[in-house]
Amino acid sequence: MKNVIKLLSGILLACLLCVPAMAALPDADRMEELGERAALAAMDQLKFSKGDPNVLVLTNAGRAVVGGQTTERAVSGITKVSGLQNGDNTLWQVNRADWKPLWFYFYNKKSGKAVYLEPDVASYTKSPAELKATPISKTFSKVVVVTGDLDKMLADTKVGNATMKNLGDASSLVPIANAWAHGAPYDLMSCVMLHNHFCPGVSSGYLLAKYVEQEMPITNDTSYVVISCPMWCKDDIFPILWDLTPGKGGHYIFPLSGEDEQALTEAYGTRPAGIFIRWDGQQKTGRALALGFQFDSTPWTGPSWGEKPTRTVEMVQNIGNPGDYVTVMEEFEVNEQMLADLKNPANNPYVVVGMLCATSA
């Protein structure tokens, strides 16, 4: 009798566990259908065939939650129809707040054209059968076709102005797509997805990281510690490239007063970017580089919207030469006490290492 009860209990438990999965299936099918329809619409608008390596799709599918439904299966739908996928560096999920609308952005670097789509909110409550019966043209509340090639936009500012106006908040996708088209590597693209836009600031973090890897390569029992001071967009590079986060440790982010930043810039001829330490956990010693970063200061004469994307693309094209941007301000050894002092938010790290006087901190 006990065995029968156990068997029946097991069957009941299995049935209960199946209920959420079965209930979620229609929503998942709906999202996959939306991804398929986005791909079909883009293939029609941009005239590309399945698996075209010249086409990039950016989306917040998997990040957005719409009508109480997660959206990750839309990615499966995109890949199923278009052949675009992350493993081929042709599909990327951009980090956005989960309450933001679901969107898709397809860019054809061969033609320079792009299309931005947002599903109609009615799509989120239609049954799979109702959705399949809906014409693709009625699936999306927003379909915006633009010239997304930065060179073409700059060559004809009327075209560029129209692109930026028509995309609105989605214009932040233009630098991502253009940097990708100019060879942004996979690991840098991964960092950009966390940061959610491509700018000179996040590019500077990548160049700083690559400089450190050249000058202080990781060996047995060593790891990196980053004292980011001052903070800027560069700091979103290190969680991806080096698995350093403020939560897990290894990455410590501190502000720097304008007065102290100016004093360091005047003293060393470059903008301070932080202190990078290769720490030996066994020996309890480390080597540190206080690095500066010099952005391109050439006066910009083009449209205001064009400067950051242009600088970004230029930096991507020059990522093999981090020394063109990075300067060693100071190099020194670190012991346990100094490391503890550098991690302490009550301290100015540049005072700790003697680069600033305590009175100026």
C-alpha positions as CSV (number, residue, x, y, z in Angstrom):
1,M,0.0,0.0,0.0
2,K,2.8,2.4,0.9
3,N,4.5,1.7,-2.5
4,V,1.2,2.5,-4.3
5,I,0.9,5.7,-2.4
6,K,4.5,6.7,-3.2
7,L,3.8,5.9,-6.9
8,L,0.6,7.9,-7.0
9,S,2.4,10.8,-5.2
10,G,5.2,10.7,-7.7
11,I,2.8,10.8,-10.7
12,L,0.9,13.7,-9.1
13,L,4.2,15.6,-8.5
14,A,5.3,15.0,-12.1
15,C,1.9,16.3,-13.4
16,L,2.2,19.4,-11.2
17,L,5.7,20.1,-12.5
18,C,4.5,19.8,-16.1
19,V,1.8,22.3,-15.7
20,P,3.9,25.5,-15.7
21,A,5.9,24.3,-18.7
22,M,2.7,23.4,-20.6
23,A,1.1,26.7,-19.7
24,A,4.2,28.6,-20.9
25,L,4.3,26.9,-24.2
26,P,1.8,29.1,-26.1
27,D,3.7,32.3,-25.0
28,A,7.0,30.7,-26.1
29,D,5.4,29.8,-29.5
30,R,4.1,33.3,-29.8
31,M,7.5,34.8,-29.3
32,E,9.2,32.4,-31.7
33,E,6.5,33.4,-34.3
34,L,7.3,37.1,-33.7
35,G,11.0,36.4,-34.2
36,E,10.3,34.6,-37.5
37,R,8.1,37.4,-38.7
38,A,10.7,40.0,-37.8
39,A,13.2,38.1,-39.9
40,L,10.8,37.7,-42.8
41,A,10.1,41.4,-42.8
42,A,13.8,42.3,-42.6
43,M,14.7,39.9,-45.4
44,D,12.0,41.5,-47.6
45,Q,13.0,45.1,-46.8
46,L,16.8,44.6,-47.0
47,K,16.9,41.9,-49.7
48,F,19.1,39.3,-48.1
49,S,19.1,35.6,-48.1
50,K,19.3,33.1,-45.2
51,G,22.7,33.1,-43.4
52,D,24.0,36.2,-45.2
53,P,27.3,37.2,-43.4
54,N,26.8,40.8,-44.4
55,V,23.8,41.2,-42.2
56,L,23.6,41.8,-38.4
57,V,20.6,41.7,-36.2
58,L,20.5,43.4,-32.8
59,T,17.6,42.8,-30.5
60,N,16.6,43.1,-26.8
61,A,14.8,39.8,-27.1
62,G,15.6,37.8,-24.0
63,R,15.9,41.0,-22.0
64,A,12.5,42.5,-22.6
65,V,9.4,41.2,-20.7
66,V,6.2,42.1,-22.5
67,G,2.7,41.5,-21.2
68,G,4.2,39.3,-18.5
69,Q,6.0,37.1,-21.1
70,T,9.7,36.6,-21.5
71,T,11.0,37.0,-25.0
72,E,14.0,34.7,-25.5
73,R,12.2,32.4,-27.9
74,A,12.1,35.3,-30.4
75,V,15.8,34.8,-30.9
76,S,15.1,31.2,-32.0
77,G,12.6,32.5,-34.5
78,I,15.1,34.9,-36.0
79,T,17.7,32.3,-36.4
80,K,15.3,29.7,-37.8
81,V,14.2,32.0,-40.6
82,S,17.2,34.2,-41.3
83,G,20.1,31.9,-40.3
84,L,21.6,34.8,-38.3
85,Q,23.1,33.6,-35.0
86,N,25.5,34.6,-32.3
87,G,28.0,31.9,-33.1
88,D,28.5,33.5,-36.5
89,N,28.8,37.0,-35.0
90,T,25.6,38.0,-36.8
91,L,23.1,38.1,-33.9
92,W,23.5,40.0,-30.7
93,Q,21.2,40.6,-27.7
94,V,21.6,44.1,-26.4
95,N,21.1,44.7,-22.7
96,R,18.1,46.8,-21.9
97,A,15.8,47.2,-18.9
98,D,13.2,44.5,-18.9
99,W,10.2,46.9,-19.1
100,K,11.4,48.4,-22.4
101,P,9.5,47.5,-25.6
102,L,10.6,44.5,-27.6
103,W,12.5,45.5,-30.8
104,F,14.6,44.2,-33.7
105,Y,17.2,46.0,-35.8
106,F,18.6,44.4,-38.9
107,Y,21.6,46.0,-40.7
108,N,22.9,45.1,-44.2
109,K,26.5,46.4,-44.4
110,K,26.6,45.6,-48.1
111,S,23.8,48.0,-49.0
112,G,24.1,50.2,-45.9
113,K,20.4,49.9,-45.2
114,A,18.8,49.0,-41.9
115,V,15.3,48.3,-40.6
116,Y,14.0,48.8,-37.1
117,L,10.8,46.9,-36.0
118,E,8.7,46.9,-32.9
119,P,5.8,44.4,-32.5
120,D,2.2,45.7,-32.1
121,V,1.2,45.1,-28.5
122,A,-1.8,43.2,-29.7
123,S,0.5,40.5,-30.8
124,Y,1.3,39.6,-27.2
125,T,-2.3,38.5,-26.4
126,K,-3.2,36.8,-29.7
127,S,-3.3,33.0,-29.8
128,P,-0.8,31.3,-32.0
129,A,-3.5,30.6,-34.5
130,E,-4.6,34.3,-34.5
131,L,-1.0,35.5,-34.9
132,K,-0.4,33.2,-37.8
133,A,-3.5,34.5,-39.5
134,T,-2.3,38.1,-39.1
135,P,-0.5,39.6,-42.1
136,I,3.2,40.3,-41.4
137,S,2.5,44.0,-42.2
138,K,0.0,44.1,-39.4
139,T,2.3,42.4,-36.9
140,F,4.5,45.4,-36.2
141,S,3.4,48.8,-35.0
142,K,6.8,50.4,-36.0
143,V,8.7,49.5,-39.2
144,V,11.5,52.1,-39.9
145,V,13.8,51.7,-42.9
146,V,16.9,53.9,-42.8
147,T,20.3,54.4,-44.2
148,G,22.4,53.0,-41.4
149,D,25.9,53.3,-43.0
150,L,27.8,55.9,-41.1
151,D,30.0,57.0,-44.1
152,K,26.9,57.5,-46.2
153,M,25.2,59.4,-43.4
154,L,28.2,61.7,-43.0
155,A,28.5,62.2,-46.8
156,D,24.9,63.4,-47.0
157,T,23.9,65.0,-43.7
158,K,20.3,65.2,-44.8
159,V,20.3,61.4,-45.0
160,G,22.1,61.2,-41.7
161,N,19.7,63.6,-40.0
162,A,16.8,61.7,-41.3
163,T,18.2,58.4,-39.9
164,M,18.8,59.8,-36.5
165,K,15.4,61.4,-36.4
166,N,13.5,58.4,-37.6
167,L,15.3,56.0,-35.2
168,G,15.0,58.3,-32.2
169,D,16.2,56.5,-29.1
170,A,17.1,53.5,-31.3
171,S,19.8,55.7,-33.0
172,S,22.2,54.2,-30.4
173,L,22.2,51.1,-32.6
174,V,23.9,52.9,-35.4
175,P,27.4,52.9,-33.8
176,I,27.1,49.2,-32.8
177,A,26.2,48.2,-36.3
178,N,28.9,50.3,-37.9
179,A,31.6,49.2,-35.5
180,W,30.6,45.5,-36.2
181,A,30.8,46.3,-39.9
182,H,34.4,47.6,-39.4
183,G,35.6,44.5,-37.7
184,A,34.8,44.8,-34.0
185,P,35.9,41.5,-32.5
186,Y,33.6,39.1,-30.7
187,D,34.9,39.8,-27.2
188,L,34.5,43.5,-27.7
189,M,31.0,43.0,-29.0
190,S,30.2,41.0,-25.9
191,C,31.3,43.9,-23.7
192,V,29.2,46.3,-25.8
193,M,26.1,44.2,-25.2
194,L,26.4,44.7,-21.5
195,H,27.1,48.4,-21.9
196,N,24.1,48.6,-24.4
197,H,25.7,51.1,-26.7
198,F,29.1,51.6,-28.5
199,C,31.1,54.7,-27.7
200,P,34.7,55.9,-27.3
201,G,34.4,55.3,-23.6
202,V,33.7,51.6,-23.8
203,S,36.3,51.3,-26.6
204,S,38.9,52.9,-24.2
205,G,38.3,50.1,-21.7
206,Y,39.0,47.5,-24.3
207,L,42.3,49.2,-25.3
208,L,43.3,49.6,-21.7
209,A,42.7,45.9,-21.1
210,K,44.6,44.8,-24.2
211,Y,47.5,47.0,-23.2
212,V,47.6,45.4,-19.7
213,E,47.4,41.9,-21.2
214,Q,50.5,42.8,-23.4
215,E,52.5,44.3,-20.6
216,M,51.5,42.1,-17.7
217,P,50.2,38.8,-19.1
218,I,48.6,36.4,-16.6
219,T,50.8,33.6,-15.3
220,N,50.3,30.8,-12.8
221,D,48.6,32.0,-9.5
222,T,48.1,35.6,-10.8
223,S,45.0,37.5,-11.5
224,Y,44.1,41.1,-12.3
225,V,42.8,43.7,-9.8
226,V,41.4,47.0,-11.2
227,I,41.2,50.2,-9.3
228,S,39.0,52.2,-11.6
229,C,39.5,55.9,-10.8
230,P,38.0,57.9,-12.2
231,M,35.0,55.9,-13.5
232,W,33.6,56.1,-17.0
233,C,32.2,53.7,-19.6
234,K,35.5,51.8,-19.7
235,D,34.5,50.0,-16.5
236,D,31.9,47.8,-18.3
237,I,34.8,46.0,-20.1
238,F,36.3,44.2,-17.2
239,P,33.3,42.1,-16.1
240,I,33.3,40.5,-19.5
241,L,37.0,40.2,-20.4
242,W,38.4,39.5,-17.0
243,D,35.4,38.3,-15.0
244,L,35.8,41.1,-12.5
245,T,32.8,42.6,-10.9
246,P,32.2,44.8,-7.9
247,G,30.1,42.1,-6.4
248,K,32.7,39.3,-6.7
249,G,35.7,41.5,-6.1
250,G,38.6,42.4,-8.2
251,H,37.1,45.5,-9.6
252,Y,36.9,48.6,-7.4
253,I,35.3,51.8,-8.8
254,F,36.0,55.2,-7.2
255,P,35.2,58.7,-8.3
256,L,37.9,61.3,-8.7
257,S,37.4,65.0,-8.1
258,G,37.8,67.4,-11.0
259,E,40.6,69.1,-9.1
260,D,42.6,65.9,-8.6
261,E,42.0,64.7,-12.2
262,Q,43.3,68.0,-13.5
263,A,46.3,67.8,-11.3
264,L,47.2,64.4,-12.5
265,T,46.6,65.3,-16.1
266,E,48.9,68.3,-15.8
267,A,51.6,66.3,-14.0
268,Y,51.6,63.4,-16.4
269,G,50.3,64.8,-19.7
270,T,47.4,62.3,-19.9
271,R,44.1,61.7,-18.4
272,P,44.2,59.2,-15.5
273,A,42.4,55.9,-16.2
274,G,43.1,53.8,-13.2
275,I,45.5,51.5,-11.5
276,F,45.9,47.9,-12.9
277,I,47.5,45.3,-10.8
278,R,48.7,41.8,-11.6
279,W,48.4,40.1,-8.2
280,D,50.2,36.9,-7.2
281,G,47.9,35.2,-4.7
282,Q,50.6,32.8,-3.6
283,Q,53.4,35.3,-3.1
284,K,51.1,38.1,-1.9
285,T,52.8,40.6,-4.1
286,G,51.9,42.4,-7.3
287,R,53.0,44.6,-10.1
288,A,50.9,47.7,-10.9
289,L,50.6,50.1,-13.7
290,A,48.9,53.5,-13.2
291,L,47.6,54.1,-16.7
292,G,46.5,57.2,-18.6
293,F,44.3,57.3,-21.6
294,Q,44.4,59.9,-24.4
295,F,41.2,60.3,-26.5
296,D,41.4,61.8,-30.0
297,S,41.3,65.6,-29.4
298,T,41.1,66.6,-33.1
299,P,38.4,69.2,-33.4
300,W,35.2,67.8,-34.8
301,T,33.6,69.7,-37.7
302,G,30.8,67.3,-38.7
303,P,27.2,67.0,-37.4
304,S,27.0,66.6,-33.7
305,W,25.5,63.1,-33.9
306,G,28.5,61.9,-36.0
307,E,31.4,62.5,-33.6
308,K,31.1,59.6,-31.2
309,P,30.2,57.0,-33.8
310,T,33.1,58.1,-35.9
311,R,35.6,58.1,-33.0
312,T,34.3,54.7,-32.1
313,V,34.8,53.2,-35.5
314,E,38.3,54.7,-35.7
315,M,39.3,53.2,-32.3
316,V,37.9,49.8,-33.5
317,Q,40.0,50.0,-36.6
318,N,43.1,50.6,-34.4
319,I,42.5,48.1,-31.6
320,G,45.8,46.4,-32.5
321,N,47.7,49.4,-31.3
322,P,46.6,50.2,-27.8
323,G,49.9,52.0,-27.2
324,D,48.6,54.8,-29.4
325,Y,46.2,55.7,-26.7
326,V,47.6,54.3,-23.4
327,T,50.4,55.8,-21.4
328,V,52.1,54.4,-18.3
329,M,52.0,57.1,-15.7
330,E,53.8,55.1,-12.9
331,E,54.9,51.5,-12.4
332,F,55.4,50.1,-8.9
333,E,55.2,47.0,-6.7
334,V,52.3,46.2,-4.5
335,N,52.2,44.4,-1.2
336,E,49.2,43.2,0.9
337,Q,48.9,46.4,2.9
338,M,49.1,48.7,-0.2
339,L,46.5,46.5,-1.9
340,A,44.2,46.8,1.1
341,D,44.7,50.6,1.1
342,L,43.9,50.8,-2.6
343,K,40.7,48.9,-2.2
344,N,39.6,51.1,0.7
345,P,36.9,53.5,-0.5
346,A,38.0,56.0,2.1
347,N,41.3,56.5,0.4
348,N,42.3,58.3,-2.8
349,P,44.2,55.6,-4.6
350,Y,46.6,58.1,-6.2
351,V,47.5,59.4,-2.7
352,V,48.1,55.8,-1.6
353,V,50.7,55.3,-4.3
354,G,52.3,58.8,-3.9
355,M,51.1,60.3,-7.2
356,L,49.1,62.9,-5.4
357,C,49.8,64.7,-2.1
358,A,47.3,64.0,0.6
359,T,46.5,67.7,1.0
360,S,45.2,67.9,-2.6
361,A,43.0,64.8,-2.2
